[in-house]
Amino acid sequence: MNLFTGLFGAFTIVLYAYLFSLKKELVFVAKRKSMFSIIAPIIVAGFISASQVFAETLDEKIRGIFAALLILSYLVNGRGMTEDRFVIHSLDNRGIKFTEIDRVVLFQDTKEKVVRINFFKRGLRGPLMKFSASIEEIASFLTKHLKEGTPIDVITQDEKS
């Protein structure tokens, strides 16, 4: 195994260790789009198959596996809320601290059984995040962890007959 393959393997292992340690920190995990979660493993399986068939050396085969693992790292869902911040992307280790949030809007859609959260920082709207937890749990968590006086707007939509 050459130096590049060893470094690539070490980078991949460190990346997964970081992603899973961040995932352990999440109190509420945001939902992902399911279509990406279905298509990406199929593409990665094709990538691994091609790398194994067309690779001439063991080194190239190992690099193909590490490259596929690198692509699969995007499926590790590291979005959500920790004790002190919103995590927008799993590779963003800073996130948005709760002390920086000006306003939070919670929207419960009873048809989809999800709670959508939008937050505002310095008047700018952050990304929409969906959670499967109840609106009461999320509102309770946010009132404890947001800075005092931060408005939390709760909007509910009931199913229409």
C-alpha angles and dihedrals in degrees: 000000000000128000096261093054091048092050091046090051092047090049091051092050092048090047093054092045089054094046094050093045089053091047090055089055094058116104094185119025117210119231120249133218105270098211092065090049090056101043100042097063090049091053091046091050088053090048092051091047092050093046091052095046098045099036114105100193135043089243092059091048092052091048089051091055092048090048090052091049089050090054091046090055087080088068092061100101109222099160123114142066129317127186093278110019152021112256107212099178129015093233093052103089095185101055121176112303116227089233089065095053117106100184140357128207120199119195122187118200108192093195095060095032092227136120115222118206127198123177134190126220118186089344094305120116118238125215120292113253127193124212132185094210120102120272090239092057093048095045091049091049093048095048089055097046107034119086113271115275096024107142117236113196115200118200122181129189118199124208113265118226 
